[in-house]
Amino acid sequence: MPATLHYIHGPTYSVAEVTALAFVEDAEPLLRELAEQTRQHRDRRLLINLIDVVGTFGHDEQQAIGLLAYRYLSHLERVASLVPEEKITRVSESAARARGMELRVFTVFSKAVGWLAA
């Protein structure tokens, strides 16, 4: 199953819907595309919906994804990542935030939107 990205530009925040198998090799091209989209639309806040990512990442892979998020999305004011409750570890969040990026991982859509809109 190839990774797919559906990007929706919004007035307060934009939404990226990701459907993929959990392969770290797919993360960088997706993040690169998100960087291009957010810059093109001059977005400042982004919700990345990862609910439809099938499988899990190990600790080292999650850390690598957090660093890639910083590399490609640190131009944004806030990035919220939405994951299923059983997959939350905050490893990618910690890696990105350690570099100064405002990235937070959520399991509830309304909480992610509330944080982005604040």
Phi, psi and omega in degrees: 000115179287149178291140176233148180231126175243118186251129180236113179280132179231167184289326181260320178207159176252162183235133174244117178261119182249130173236122185191168165274152184283081175239125182299333179297335179278342186294313185296313177299323178294317179293324176297317178296320177297322177299316180296315181296314182293324177290317180300319182269358182058039178287151178243339183224142187218136171252122177255111181270111181251016182301325184267017173275124184266127180103183181227161176253146173284172182304311182296323178292320178296321178296317178299321179293321176299320178290323176293322177300315177300315182301318187261337188239010183291350175285349181272150177291316182213141174229125175250134178247130182251122181228159174296148184304323182288352181253358185286128177229336182069014179292312179295321177300312181298319180296316181290317182292330177297337178266359178100006181275139176274080177239131177226145180256134182232159174245353181238122183305313184297327177290320177298315180295319178300317179293319179295323184279345183292000000 
